[in-house]
Amino acid sequence: MSENRDTDRREGRKAALIIALTTVLWLALQWVGRQQGWSAQVALLGDFAALAAYIYALALVWRIWRRGSGK
């Protein structure tokens, strides 16, 4: 049982870090893109990469939640 808690905490920290870093990097990419005059297609690639990272973090949180609801 303690092992599951440790795993949940580790994955929770991982999900939080992914969300935080993705948000900061996405905002930085948007700012740099605007400053450099990048096209909308480049911005869209950054948006899709951020979306993929958010979906991965959501999957981690979902897995933690499902493990916890089985107790």
N, CA, C and O atoms as a Tripos MOL2 file, in Angstrom:
@<TRIPOS>MOLECULE
protein
  284   283    71     0     0
PROTEIN
NO_CHARGES

@<TRIPOS>ATOM
      1 N           0.8120   -1.1860    0.0000 N.3       1 MET1
      2 CA          0.0000    0.0000    0.0000 C.3       1 MET1
      3 C           0.8630    1.2600    0.0000 C.2       1 MET1
      4 O           0.5460    2.2360   -0.6800 O.2       1 MET1
      5 N           1.9520    1.2350    0.7630 N.am      2 SER2
      6 CA          2.8620    2.3730    0.8010 C.3       2 SER2
      7 C           3.5260    2.5800   -0.5590 C.2       2 SER2
      8 O           3.8160    3.7050   -0.9660 O.2       2 SER2
      9 N           3.7580    1.4670   -1.2480 N.am      3 GLU3
     10 CA          4.3650    1.5570   -2.5800 C.3       3 GLU3
     11 C           3.4420    2.2810   -3.5500 C.2       3 GLU3
     12 O           3.9020    3.0820   -4.3640 O.2       3 GLU3
     13 N           2.1390    2.0060   -3.4690 N.am      4 ASN4
     14 CA          1.1770    2.6960   -4.3250 C.3       4 ASN4
     15 C           1.1380    4.1870   -4.0360 C.2       4 ASN4
     16 O           1.0430    5.0020   -4.9540 O.2       4 ASN4
     17 N           1.2120    4.5450   -2.7500 N.am      5 ARG5
     18 CA          1.2190    5.9680   -2.3890 C.3       5 ARG5
     19 C           2.4500    6.6650   -2.9320 C.2       5 ARG5
     20 O           2.3630    7.7800   -3.4480 O.2       5 ARG5
     21 N           3.5850    6.0170   -2.8190 N.am      6 ASP6
     22 CA          4.8190    6.6070   -3.3410 C.3       6 ASP6
     23 C           4.7330    6.7710   -4.8580 C.2       6 ASP6
     24 O           5.1570    7.7900   -5.4040 O.2       6 ASP6
     25 N           4.1920    5.7780   -5.5220 N.am      7 THR7
     26 CA          4.0230    5.8580   -6.9740 C.3       7 THR7
     27 C           3.0640    6.9820   -7.3420 C.2       7 THR7
     28 O           3.3140    7.7330   -8.2850 O.2       7 THR7
     29 N           1.9670    7.0980   -6.5980 N.am      8 ASP8
     30 CA          1.0020    8.1690   -6.8660 C.3       8 ASP8
     31 C           1.6290    9.5410   -6.6680 C.2       8 ASP8
     32 O           1.4240   10.4490   -7.4720 O.2       8 ASP8
     33 N           2.3920    9.6840   -5.5940 N.am      9 ARG9
     34 CA          3.0510   10.9710   -5.3450 C.3       9 ARG9
     35 C           4.0520   11.3080   -6.4370 C.2       9 ARG9
     36 O           4.1200   12.4440   -6.9080 O.2       9 ARG9
     37 N           4.8230   10.3110   -6.8290 N.am     10 ARG10
     38 CA          5.8360   10.5270   -7.8730 C.3      10 ARG10
     39 C           5.1690   10.9100   -9.1910 C.2      10 ARG10
     40 O           5.6090   11.8430   -9.8640 O.2      10 ARG10
     41 N           4.1130   10.1950   -9.5570 N.am     11 GLU11
     42 CA          3.4280   10.5140  -10.8070 C.3      11 GLU11
     43 C           2.6810   11.8430  -10.7050 C.2      11 GLU11
     44 O           2.5600   12.5580  -11.7000 O.2      11 GLU11
     45 N           2.1850   12.1800   -9.5320 N.am     12 GLY12
     46 CA          1.5340   13.4680   -9.3400 C.3      12 GLY12
     47 C           2.5090   14.6180   -9.5150 C.2      12 GLY12
     48 O           2.1960   15.6170  -10.1610 O.2      12 GLY12
     49 N           3.6950   14.4710   -8.9340 N.am     13 ARG13
     50 CA          4.7290   15.5010   -9.1150 C.3      13 ARG13
     51 C           5.1460   15.5980  -10.5780 C.2      13 ARG13
     52 O           5.3830   16.6920  -11.0890 O.2      13 ARG13
     53 N           5.2330   14.4610  -11.2430 N.am     14 LYS14
     54 CA          5.6060   14.4460  -12.6640 C.3      14 LYS14
     55 C           4.5520   15.1700  -13.4920 C.2      14 LYS14
     56 O           4.8910   15.9660  -14.3680 O.2      14 LYS14
     57 N           3.2750   14.8980  -13.2220 N.am     15 ALA15
     58 CA          2.1970   15.5570  -13.9560 C.3      15 ALA15
     59 C           2.2090   17.0610  -13.7050 C.2      15 ALA15
     60 O           2.0330   17.8450  -14.6380 O.2      15 ALA15
     61 N           2.4140   17.4690  -12.4580 N.am     16 ALA16
     62 CA          2.4560   18.8970  -12.1280 C.3      16 ALA16
     63 C           3.6200   19.5830  -12.8320 C.2      16 ALA16
     64 O           3.4740   20.6920  -13.3450 O.2      16 ALA16
     65 N           4.7720   18.9240  -12.8550 N.am     17 LEU17
     66 CA          5.9400   19.4880  -13.5240 C.3      17 LEU17
     67 C           5.7060   19.6060  -15.0270 C.2      17 LEU17
     68 O           6.0760   20.6090  -15.6370 O.2      17 LEU17
     69 N           5.1060   18.6040  -15.6170 N.am     18 ILE18
     70 CA          4.8110   18.6430  -17.0560 C.3      18 ILE18
     71 C           3.8660   19.7990  -17.3680 C.2      18 ILE18
     72 O           4.0840   20.5340  -18.3310 O.2      18 ILE18
     73 N           2.8270   19.9640  -16.5680 N.am     19 ILE19
     74 CA          1.8620   21.0420  -16.8010 C.3      19 ILE19
     75 C           2.5410   22.4060  -16.6610 C.2      19 ILE19
     76 O           2.3590   23.2840  -17.5050 O.2      19 ILE19
     77 N           3.3240   22.5790  -15.5940 N.am     20 ALA20
     78 CA          3.9760   23.8690  -15.3620 C.3      20 ALA20
     79 C           4.9890   24.2000  -16.4650 C.2      20 ALA20
     80 O           4.9790   25.3040  -17.0100 O.2      20 ALA20
     81 N           5.8520   23.2490  -16.7860 N.am     21 LEU21
     82 CA          6.8610   23.4970  -17.8210 C.3      21 LEU21
     83 C           6.2390   23.7150  -19.1910 C.2      21 LEU21
     84 O           6.6870   24.5670  -19.9580 O.2      21 LEU21
     85 N           5.2120   22.9460  -19.4920 N.am     22 THR22
     86 CA          4.5400   23.1120  -20.7800 C.3      22 THR22
     87 C           3.9420   24.5030  -20.9020 C.2      22 THR22
     88 O           4.0530   25.1430  -21.9470 O.2      22 THR22
     89 N           3.3130   24.9690  -19.8400 N.am     23 THR23
     90 CA          2.7070   26.2950  -19.8730 C.3      23 THR23
     91 C           3.7560   27.3790  -20.0600 C.2      23 THR23
     92 O           3.5760   28.2850  -20.8730 O.2      23 THR23
     93 N           4.8540   27.2930  -19.3100 N.am     24 VAL24
     94 CA          5.9100   28.3040  -19.4230 C.3      24 VAL24
     95 C           6.5410   28.2680  -20.8160 C.2      24 VAL24
     96 O           6.7490   29.3140  -21.4310 O.2      24 VAL24
     97 N           6.8410   27.0760  -21.3100 N.am     25 LEU25
     98 CA          7.4510   26.9730  -22.6380 C.3      25 LEU25
     99 C           6.5090   27.4230  -23.7400 C.2      25 LEU25
    100 O           6.9360   28.0540  -24.7070 O.2      25 LEU25
    101 N           5.2250   27.1000  -23.6010 N.am     26 TRP26
    102 CA          4.2490   27.5150  -24.6080 C.3      26 TRP26
    103 C           4.1250   29.0330  -24.6400 C.2      26 TRP26
    104 O           4.0860   29.6340  -25.7140 O.2      26 TRP26
    105 N           4.0630   29.6530  -23.4610 N.am     27 LEU27
    106 CA          3.9860   31.1170  -23.4110 C.3      27 LEU27
    107 C           5.2450   31.7510  -23.9920 C.2      27 LEU27
    108 O           5.1640   32.7420  -24.7180 O.2      27 LEU27
    109 N           6.4080   31.1840  -23.6770 N.am     28 ALA28
    110 CA          7.6640   31.7070  -24.2220 C.3      28 ALA28
    111 C           7.7000   31.5650  -25.7430 C.2      28 ALA28
    112 O           8.1410   32.4750  -26.4450 O.2      28 ALA28
    113 N           7.2410   30.4340  -26.2420 N.am     29 LEU29
    114 CA          7.2120   30.2240  -27.6870 C.3      29 LEU29
    115 C           6.2820   31.2290  -28.3660 C.2      29 LEU29
    116 O           6.6090   31.7570  -29.4280 O.2      29 LEU29
    117 N           5.1460   31.4890  -27.7670 N.am     30 GLN30
    118 CA          4.2160   32.4650  -28.3400 C.3      30 GLN30
    119 C           4.8340   33.8660  -28.3620 C.2      30 GLN30
    120 O           4.6910   34.6010  -29.3390 O.2      30 GLN30
    121 N           5.5160   34.2230  -27.2840 N.am     31 TRP31
    122 CA          6.1370   35.5420  -27.2010 C.3      31 TRP31
    123 C           7.2620   35.6790  -28.2250 C.2      31 TRP31
    124 O           7.3380   36.6740  -28.9450 O.2      31 TRP31
    125 N           8.1430   34.6620  -28.2860 N.am     32 VAL32
    126 CA          9.2660   34.7070  -29.2330 C.3      32 VAL32
    127 C           8.7370   34.7160  -30.6650 C.2      32 VAL32
    128 O           9.2460   35.4440  -31.5170 O.2      32 VAL32
    129 N           7.7250   33.9120  -30.9210 N.am     33 GLY33
    130 CA          7.1560   33.8750  -32.2590 C.3      33 GLY33
    131 C           6.5860   35.2070  -32.6930 C.2      33 GLY33
    132 O           6.7230   35.6020  -33.8510 O.2      33 GLY33
    133 N           5.9510   35.8970  -31.7700 N.am     34 ARG34
    134 CA          5.3970   37.2150  -32.0860 C.3      34 ARG34
    135 C           6.5200   38.2210  -32.3230 C.2      34 ARG34
    136 O           6.4280   39.0530  -33.2250 O.2      34 ARG34
    137 N           7.5750   38.1460  -31.5180 N.am     35 GLN35
    138 CA          8.7050   39.0680  -31.6690 C.3      35 GLN35
    139 C           9.4590   38.8370  -32.9810 C.2      35 GLN35
    140 O           9.9290   39.7830  -33.6130 O.2      35 GLN35
    141 N           9.5670   37.5730  -33.3780 N.am     36 GLN36
    142 CA         10.3270   37.2290  -34.5800 C.3      36 GLN36
    143 C           9.4740   37.2350  -35.8450 C.2      36 GLN36
    144 O          10.0010   37.1180  -36.9510 O.2      36 GLN36
    145 N           8.1720   37.3710  -35.6870 N.am     37 GLY37
    146 CA          7.2880   37.4010  -36.8460 C.3      37 GLY37
    147 C           7.0740   36.0360  -37.4870 C.2      37 GLY37
    148 O           6.8790   35.9340  -38.6980 O.2      37 GLY37
    149 N           7.1110   34.9750  -36.6570 N.am     38 TRP38
    150 CA          6.9000   33.6340  -37.1950 C.3      38 TRP38
    151 C           5.4790   33.4860  -37.7150 C.2      38 TRP38
    152 O           4.5640   34.1770  -37.2670 O.2      38 TRP38
    153 N           5.3100   32.5840  -38.6590 N.am     39 SER39
    154 CA          3.9930   32.3820  -39.2580 C.3      39 SER39
    155 C           3.0570   31.6410  -38.2950 C.2      39 SER39
    156 O           3.4870   31.0920  -37.2800 O.2      39 SER39
    157 N           1.7990   31.6420  -38.6360 N.am     40 ALA40
    158 CA          0.7960   30.9650  -37.8070 C.3      40 ALA40
    159 C           1.0100   29.4570  -37.8000 C.2      40 ALA40
    160 O           0.6500   28.7940  -36.8270 O.2      40 ALA40
    161 N           1.5880   28.9010  -38.8610 N.am     41 GLN41
    162 CA          1.8380   27.4640  -38.9070 C.3      41 GLN41
    163 C           2.8490   27.0490  -37.8360 C.2      41 GLN41
    164 O           2.7100   25.9850  -37.2320 O.2      41 GLN41
    165 N           3.8510   27.8710  -37.6020 N.am     42 VAL42
    166 CA          4.8390   27.5640  -36.5680 C.3      42 VAL42
    167 C           4.1800   27.6220  -35.2030 C.2      42 VAL42
    168 O           4.4250   26.7680  -34.3520 O.2      42 VAL42
    169 N           3.3460   28.6260  -34.9940 N.am     43 ALA43
    170 CA          2.6270   28.7460  -33.7200 C.3      43 ALA43
    171 C           1.7040   27.5480  -33.5170 C.2      43 ALA43
    172 O           1.5490   27.0670  -32.3950 O.2      43 ALA43
    173 N           1.1080   27.0780  -34.5700 N.am     44 LEU44
    174 CA          0.2100   25.9290  -34.4770 C.3      44 LEU44
    175 C           0.9830   24.6610  -34.0840 C.2      44 LEU44
    176 O           0.4670   23.8350  -33.3320 O.2      44 LEU44
    177 N           2.1940   24.5060  -34.5800 N.am     45 LEU45
    178 CA          3.0210   23.3680  -34.1690 C.3      45 LEU45
    179 C           3.2960   23.4110  -32.6660 C.2      45 LEU45
    180 O           3.2370   22.3870  -31.9870 O.2      45 LEU45
    181 N           3.5920   24.5900  -32.1640 N.am     46 GLY46
    182 CA          3.7990   24.7410  -30.7260 C.3      46 GLY46
    183 C           2.5360   24.4410  -29.9380 C.2      46 GLY46
    184 O           2.5900   23.8420  -28.8640 O.2      46 GLY46
    185 N           1.3960   24.8610  -30.4800 N.am     47 ASP47
    186 CA          0.1190   24.5770  -29.8230 C.3      47 ASP47
    187 C          -0.1450   23.0740  -29.7610 C.2      47 ASP47
    188 O          -0.5990   22.5630  -28.7380 O.2      47 ASP47
    189 N           0.1370   22.3750  -30.8460 N.am     48 PHE48
    190 CA         -0.0820   20.9230  -30.8660 C.3      48 PHE48
    191 C           0.8730   20.1990  -29.9070 C.2      48 PHE48
    192 O           0.4820   19.2330  -29.2510 O.2      48 PHE48
    193 N           2.1100   20.6630  -29.8310 N.am     49 ALA49
    194 CA          3.0600   20.0590  -28.8960 C.3      49 ALA49
    195 C           2.5950   20.2690  -27.4550 C.2      49 ALA49
    196 O           2.6690   19.3490  -26.6400 O.2      49 ALA49
    197 N           2.1190   21.4660  -27.1420 N.am     50 ALA50
    198 CA          1.6090   21.7390  -25.7970 C.3      50 ALA50
    199 C           0.3740   20.8950  -25.5090 C.2      50 ALA50
    200 O           0.2230   20.3700  -24.4050 O.2      50 ALA50
    201 N          -0.4910   20.7650  -26.4750 N.am     51 LEU51
    202 CA         -1.6930   19.9500  -26.3010 C.3      51 LEU51
    203 C          -1.3290   18.4970  -26.0210 C.2      51 LEU51
    204 O          -1.9470   17.8560  -25.1710 O.2      51 LEU51
    205 N          -0.3320   17.9750  -26.7270 N.am     52 ALA52
    206 CA          0.1070   16.5960  -26.4940 C.3      52 ALA52
    207 C           0.6490   16.4340  -25.0770 C.2      52 ALA52
    208 O           0.3780   15.4270  -24.4220 O.2      52 ALA52
    209 N           1.4100   17.4130  -24.6010 N.am     53 ALA53
    210 CA          1.9460   17.3380  -23.2410 C.3      53 ALA53
    211 C           0.8280   17.4000  -22.2090 C.2      53 ALA53
    212 O           0.8740   16.6860  -21.2070 O.2      53 ALA53
    213 N          -0.1750   18.2440  -22.4380 N.am     54 TYR54
    214 CA         -1.3160   18.3270  -21.5130 C.3      54 TYR54
    215 C          -2.1120   17.0240  -21.4940 C.2      54 TYR54
    216 O          -2.5710   16.5920  -20.4380 O.2      54 TYR54
    217 N          -2.2710   16.4100  -22.6380 N.am     55 ILE55
    218 CA         -2.9890   15.1330  -22.6990 C.3      55 ILE55
    219 C          -2.2100   14.0530  -21.9510 C.2      55 ILE55
    220 O          -2.8050   13.2300  -21.2560 O.2      55 ILE55
    221 N          -0.9030   14.0500  -22.0870 N.am     56 TYR56
    222 CA         -0.0790   13.0870  -21.3540 C.3      56 TYR56
    223 C          -0.2100   13.3020  -19.8450 C.2      56 TYR56
    224 O          -0.3510   12.3400  -19.0900 O.2      56 TYR56
    225 N          -0.1640   14.5470  -19.4120 N.am     57 ALA57
    226 CA         -0.3250   14.8440  -17.9800 C.3      57 ALA57
    227 C          -1.7150   14.4290  -17.5040 C.2      57 ALA57
    228 O          -1.8610   13.9100  -16.3970 O.2      57 ALA57
    229 N          -2.7200   14.6510  -18.3160 N.am     58 LEU58
    230 CA         -4.0770   14.2310  -17.9690 C.3      58 LEU58
    231 C          -4.1530   12.7130  -17.8230 C.2      58 LEU58
    232 O          -4.8320   12.2070  -16.9290 O.2      58 LEU58
    233 N          -3.4660   11.9950  -18.6880 N.am     59 ALA59
    234 CA         -3.4460   10.5330  -18.5870 C.3      59 ALA59
    235 C          -2.7780   10.0830  -17.2900 C.2      59 ALA59
    236 O          -3.2240    9.1180  -16.6690 O.2      59 ALA59
    237 N          -1.7160   10.7690  -16.8760 N.am     60 LEU60
    238 CA         -1.0750   10.4410  -15.6090 C.3      60 LEU60
    239 C          -2.0280   10.6730  -14.4330 C.2      60 LEU60
    240 O          -2.1490    9.8310  -13.5440 O.2      60 LEU60
    241 N          -2.6940   11.8130  -14.4400 N.am     61 VAL61
    242 CA         -3.6330   12.1310  -13.3540 C.3      61 VAL61
    243 C          -4.7950   11.1460  -13.3550 C.2      61 VAL61
    244 O          -5.2500   10.7150  -12.2960 O.2      61 VAL61
    245 N          -5.2700   10.7950  -14.5350 N.am     62 TRP62
    246 CA         -6.3690    9.8260  -14.6480 C.3      62 TRP62
    247 C          -5.9580    8.4880  -14.0350 C.2      62 TRP62
    248 O          -6.7400    7.8590  -13.3230 O.2      62 TRP62
    249 N          -4.7360    8.0600  -14.3140 N.am     63 ARG63
    250 CA         -4.2510    6.7880  -13.7910 C.3      63 ARG63
    251 C          -4.1590    6.8270  -12.2620 C.2      63 ARG63
    252 O          -4.5030    5.8580  -11.5860 O.2      63 ARG63
    253 N          -3.6960    7.9470  -11.7330 N.am     64 ILE64
    254 CA         -3.6340    8.1030  -10.2700 C.3      64 ILE64
    255 C          -5.0390    8.0360   -9.6830 C.2      64 ILE64
    256 O          -5.2680    7.3480   -8.6880 O.2      64 ILE64
    257 N          -5.9580    8.7350  -10.2860 N.am     65 TRP65
    258 CA         -7.3400    8.7620   -9.8030 C.3      65 TRP65
    259 C          -7.9710    7.3720   -9.8410 C.2      65 TRP65
    260 O          -8.6590    6.9740   -8.9010 O.2      65 TRP65
    261 N          -7.7400    6.6390  -10.9180 N.am     66 ARG66
    262 CA         -8.3210    5.3030  -11.0440 C.3      66 ARG66
    263 C          -7.7510    4.3450  -10.0040 C.2      66 ARG66
    264 O          -8.4780    3.5210   -9.4490 O.2      66 ARG66
    265 N          -6.4540    4.4540   -9.7420 N.am     67 ARG67
    266 CA         -5.8510    3.6190   -8.7050 C.3      67 ARG67
    267 C          -6.4260    3.9360   -7.3460 C.2      67 ARG67
    268 O          -6.6460    3.0340   -6.5370 O.2      67 ARG67
    269 N          -6.6720    5.2100   -7.0810 N.am     68 GLY68
    270 CA         -7.1920    5.6210   -5.7810 C.3      68 GLY68
    271 C          -8.6430    5.2650   -5.5750 C.2      68 GLY68
    272 O          -9.0650    5.0190   -4.4450 O.2      68 GLY68
    273 N          -9.4270    5.2320   -6.6600 N.am     69 SER69
    274 CA        -10.8530    4.9240   -6.5160 C.3      69 SER69
    275 C         -11.1000    3.4250   -6.2980 C.2      69 SER69
    276 O         -12.2010    3.0320   -5.9130 O.2      69 SER69
    277 N         -10.0940    2.5960   -6.5390 N.am     70 GLY70
    278 CA        -10.2480    1.1490   -6.3410 C.3      70 GLY70
    279 C         -10.0420    0.7210   -4.9080 C.2      70 GLY70
    280 O         -10.2440   -0.4480   -4.5780 O.2      70 GLY70
    281 N          -9.6460    1.6400   -4.0530 N.am     71 LYS71
    282 CA         -9.3550    1.2810   -2.6520 C.3      71 LYS71
    283 C         -10.6140    1.2470   -1.8210 C.2      71 LYS71
    284 O         -10.5560    0.9640   -0.6240 O.2      71 LYS71
@<TRIPOS>BOND
     1     1     2 1
     2     2     3 1
     3     3     4 2
     4     3     5 am
     5     5     6 1
     6     6     7 1
     7     7     8 2
     8     7     9 am
     9     9    10 1
    10    10    11 1
    11    11    12 2
    12    11    13 am
    13    13    14 1
    14    14    15 1
    15    15    16 2
    16    15    17 am
    17    17    18 1
    18    18    19 1
    19    19    20 2
    20    19    21 am
    21    21    22 1
    22    22    23 1
    23    23    24 2
    24    23    25 am
    25    25    26 1
    26    26    27 1
    27    27    28 2
    28    27    29 am
    29    29    30 1
    30    30    31 1
    31    31    32 2
    32    31    33 am
    33    33    34 1
    34    34    35 1
    35    35    36 2
    36    35    37 am
    37    37    38 1
    38    38    39 1
    39    39    40 2
    40    39    41 am
    41    41    42 1
    42    42    43 1
    43    43    44 2
    44    43    45 am
    45    45    46 1
    46    46    47 1
    47    47    48 2
    48    47    49 am
    49    49    50 1
    50    50    51 1
    51    51    52 2
    52    51    53 am
    53    53    54 1
    54    54    55 1
    55    55    56 2
    56    55    57 am
    57    57    58 1
    58    58    59 1
    59    59    60 2
    60    59    61 am
    61    61    62 1
    62    62    63 1
    63    63    64 2
    64    63    65 am
    65    65    66 1
    66    66    67 1
    67    67    68 2
    68    67    69 am
    69    69    70 1
    70    70    71 1
    71    71    72 2
    72    71    73 am
    73    73    74 1
    74    74    75 1
    75    75    76 2
    76    75    77 am
    77    77    78 1
    78    78    79 1
    79    79    80 2
    80    79    81 am
    81    81    82 1
    82    82    83 1
    83    83    84 2
    84    83    85 am
    85    85    86 1
    86    86    87 1
    87    87    88 2
    88    87    89 am
    89    89    90 1
    90    90    91 1
    91    91    92 2
    92    91    93 am
    93    93    94 1
    94    94    95 1
    95    95    96 2
    96    95    97 am
    97    97    98 1
    98    98    99 1
    99    99   100 2
   100    99   101 am
   101   101   102 1
   102   102   103 1
   103   103   104 2
   104   103   105 am
   105   105   106 1
   106   106   107 1
   107   107   108 2
   108   107   109 am
   109   109   110 1
   110   110   111 1
   111   111   112 2
   112   111   113 am
   113   113   114 1
   114   114   115 1
   115   115   116 2
   116   115   117 am
   117   117   118 1
   118   118   119 1
   119   119   120 2
   120   119   121 am
   121   121   122 1
   122   122   123 1
   123   123   124 2
   124   123   125 am
   125   125   126 1
   126   126   127 1
   127   127   128 2
   128   127   129 am
   129   129   130 1
   130   130   131 1
   131   131   132 2
   132   131   133 am
   133   133   134 1
   134   134   135 1
   135   135   136 2
   136   135   137 am
   137   137   138 1
   138   138   139 1
   139   139   140 2
   140   139   141 am
   141   141   142 1
   142   142   143 1
   143   143   144 2
   144   143   145 am
   145   145   146 1
   146   146   147 1
   147   147   148 2
   148   147   149 am
   149   149   150 1
   150   150   151 1
   151   151   152 2
   152   151   153 am
   153   153   154 1
   154   154   155 1
   155   155   156 2
   156   155   157 am
   157   157   158 1
   158   158   159 1
   159   159   160 2
   160   159   161 am
   161   161   162 1
   162   162   163 1
   163   163   164 2
   164   163   165 am
   165   165   166 1
   166   166   167 1
   167   167   168 2
   168   167   169 am
   169   169   170 1
   170   170   171 1
   171   171   172 2
   172   171   173 am
   173   173   174 1
   174   174   175 1
   175   175   176 2
   176   175   177 am
   177   177   178 1
   178   178   179 1
   179   179   180 2
   180   179   181 am
   181   181   182 1
   182   182   183 1
   183   183   184 2
   184   183   185 am
   185   185   186 1
   186   186   187 1
   187   187   188 2
   188   187   189 am
   189   189   190 1
   190   190   191 1
   191   191   192 2
   192   191   193 am
   193   193   194 1
   194   194   195 1
   195   195   196 2
   196   195   197 am
   197   197   198 1
   198   198   199 1
   199   199   200 2
   200   199   201 am
   201   201   202 1
   202   202   203 1
   203   203   204 2
   204   203   205 am
   205   205   206 1
   206   206   207 1
   207   207   208 2
   208   207   209 am
   209   209   210 1
   210   210   211 1
   211   211   212 2
   212   211   213 am
   213   213   214 1
   214   214   215 1
   215   215   216 2
   216   215   217 am
   217   217   218 1
   218   218   219 1
   219   219   220 2
   220   219   221 am
   221   221   222 1
   222   222   223 1
   223   223   224 2
   224   223   225 am
   225   225   226 1
   226   226   227 1
   227   227   228 2
   228   227   229 am
   229   229   230 1
   230   230   231 1
   231   231   232 2
   232   231   233 am
   233   233   234 1
   234   234   235 1
   235   235   236 2
   236   235   237 am
   237   237   238 1
   238   238   239 1
   239   239   240 2
   240   239   241 am
   241   241   242 1
   242   242   243 1
   243   243   244 2
   244   243   245 am
   245   245   246 1
   246   246   247 1
   247   247   248 2
   248   247   249 am
   249   249   250 1
   250   250   251 1
   251   251   252 2
   252   251   253 am
   253   253   254 1
   254   254   255 1
   255   255   256 2
   256   255   257 am
   257   257   258 1
   258   258   259 1
   259   259   260 2
   260   259   261 am
   261   261   262 1
   262   262   263 1
   263   263   264 2
   264   263   265 am
   265   265   266 1
   266   266   267 1
   267   267   268 2
   268   267   269 am
   269   269   270 1
   270   270   271 1
   271   271   272 2
   272   271   273 am
   273   273   274 1
   274   274   275 1
   275   275   276 2
   276   275   277 am
   277   277   278 1
   278   278   279 1
   279   279   280 2
   280   279   281 am
   281   281   282 1
   282   282   283 1
   283   283   284 2
@<TRIPOS>SUBSTRUCTURE
     1 MET1         2 RESIDUE 1 A MET
     2 SER2         6 RESIDUE 1 A SER
     3 GLU3        10 RESIDUE 1 A GLU
     4 ASN4        14 RESIDUE 1 A ASN
     5 ARG5        18 RESIDUE 1 A ARG
     6 ASP6        22 RESIDUE 1 A ASP
     7 THR7        26 RESIDUE 1 A THR
     8 ASP8        30 RESIDUE 1 A ASP
     9 ARG9        34 RESIDUE 1 A ARG
    10 ARG10       38 RESIDUE 1 A ARG
    11 GLU11       42 RESIDUE 1 A GLU
    12 GLY12       46 RESIDUE 1 A GLY
    13 ARG13       50 RESIDUE 1 A ARG
    14 LYS14       54 RESIDUE 1 A LYS
    15 ALA15       58 RESIDUE 1 A ALA
    16 ALA16       62 RESIDUE 1 A ALA
    17 LEU17       66 RESIDUE 1 A LEU
    18 ILE18       70 RESIDUE 1 A ILE
    19 ILE19       74 RESIDUE 1 A ILE
    20 ALA20       78 RESIDUE 1 A ALA
    21 LEU21       82 RESIDUE 1 A LEU
    22 THR22       86 RESIDUE 1 A THR
    23 THR23       90 RESIDUE 1 A THR
    24 VAL24       94 RESIDUE 1 A VAL
    25 LEU25       98 RESIDUE 1 A LEU
    26 TRP26      102 RESIDUE 1 A TRP
    27 LEU27      106 RESIDUE 1 A LEU
    28 ALA28      110 RESIDUE 1 A ALA
    29 LEU29      114 RESIDUE 1 A LEU
    30 GLN30      118 RESIDUE 1 A GLN
    31 TRP31      122 RESIDUE 1 A TRP
    32 VAL32      126 RESIDUE 1 A VAL
    33 GLY33      130 RESIDUE 1 A GLY
    34 ARG34      134 RESIDUE 1 A ARG
    35 GLN35      138 RESIDUE 1 A GLN
    36 GLN36      142 RESIDUE 1 A GLN
    37 GLY37      146 RESIDUE 1 A GLY
    38 TRP38      150 RESIDUE 1 A TRP
    39 SER39      154 RESIDUE 1 A SER
    40 ALA40      158 RESIDUE 1 A ALA
    41 GLN41      162 RESIDUE 1 A GLN
    42 VAL42      166 RESIDUE 1 A VAL
    43 ALA43      170 RESIDUE 1 A ALA
    44 LEU44      174 RESIDUE 1 A LEU
    45 LEU45      178 RESIDUE 1 A LEU
    46 GLY46      182 RESIDUE 1 A GLY
    47 ASP47      186 RESIDUE 1 A ASP
    48 PHE48      190 RESIDUE 1 A PHE
    49 ALA49      194 RESIDUE 1 A ALA
    50 ALA50      198 RESIDUE 1 A ALA
    51 LEU51      202 RESIDUE 1 A LEU
    52 ALA52      206 RESIDUE 1 A ALA
    53 ALA53      210 RESIDUE 1 A ALA
    54 TYR54      214 RESIDUE 1 A TYR
    55 ILE55      218 RESIDUE 1 A ILE
    56 TYR56      222 RESIDUE 1 A TYR
    57 ALA57      226 RESIDUE 1 A ALA
    58 LEU58      230 RESIDUE 1 A LEU
    59 ALA59      234 RESIDUE 1 A ALA
    60 LEU60      238 RESIDUE 1 A LEU
    61 VAL61      242 RESIDUE 1 A VAL
    62 TRP62      246 RESIDUE 1 A TRP
    63 ARG63      250 RESIDUE 1 A ARG
    64 ILE64      254 RESIDUE 1 A ILE
    65 TRP65      258 RESIDUE 1 A TRP
    66 ARG66      262 RESIDUE 1 A ARG
    67 ARG67      266 RESIDUE 1 A ARG
    68 GLY68      270 RESIDUE 1 A GLY
    69 SER69      274 RESIDUE 1 A SER
    70 GLY70      278 RESIDUE 1 A GLY
    71 LYS71      282 RESIDUE 1 A LYS
